Each structure stands twice: as C-alpha cells, then as structure tokens.
Amino acid sequence: MRWINENLTTIIVLGVVVVGLYFWLMRKRYADSFNAERNRIEAEKRARREAGGQTRKGS
C-alpha cells in the first residue's frame, strides 16, 4: 500500500508541475499577443488623430 501512495503522490506532484508550466506558458503567450494588439490599436488611433488634425488645419 505504501508503494501506491508514493507513486500517487509523485504522479500528483508531476501533474501539478506540468499544469503550472502550461498555464505559465499560455499566460506569457497571451500577454505577448495582447501587447502586440494593444500597440497596433494605439498606432491606429495615433494615425487617425494625426490625419484628423491635418485635415482640420487645412480647412
């Protein structure tokens, strides 16, 4: 019975480590894509503001 408990504990610990690594990697990947998307949106807003300012000045 002790053998089963030790192996079960090892399996649970390894499972927790694997799940933790998976979530850490997914969080990092999601954060990178989120930052890229936010930067793209900010660049579009900036371009619209600059284009809008030029047309208003010209009118």
N, C-alpha and C positions, 0 to 999 in steps of 0.2 A: 504493500500500500504506500509506503514511503516513496518508492520509485515513481509511482504515478503522480504523487503530489509534487515531487521535484520537477518532473518533466512538465507537468501542467503549469507550474509557476514559471518555468523557463519559456514555455510557449506564450504565456500571457505577457511576460515582460518583453519578449521579442515582438509580439503583436503590437504592444503599446508603442515601442520604439519605431516600428515601421509606420504605423498610423501617424505618429508625431512627425516623422520625416516627410511623409506625404503631404500633410497639411502645411508644414513649413514651406515646402517647395511650391505648392499651389498658391499659398499666400504671396510668396515672392513673385511668382509669375503674374498673378492677378494685379499686384501692386505695380509692376513694371508696365503692363498694358494699360492700367488705369492712368498712370502718369503720362504715358505717351498720348493717350486720348485727350487728357486734360490740356496738355501742351498744344495739341492740334486745335482744340476748340479756342484756346486763348489766342493763338496765332490768327485764326479766322476772325475773331472779334476785333483784334487789333487792326487787321487789314480792312475790315468793314469801317471801323472808326476813322482810319486814315483816309480811305476813299470817300467816306461821307463828309469829312472835314474839307477835303479838296473841292468837292462839288459845291458845298455851301459857300466857300470863299469865292469861288468863281462866279456865283450868281449875283 
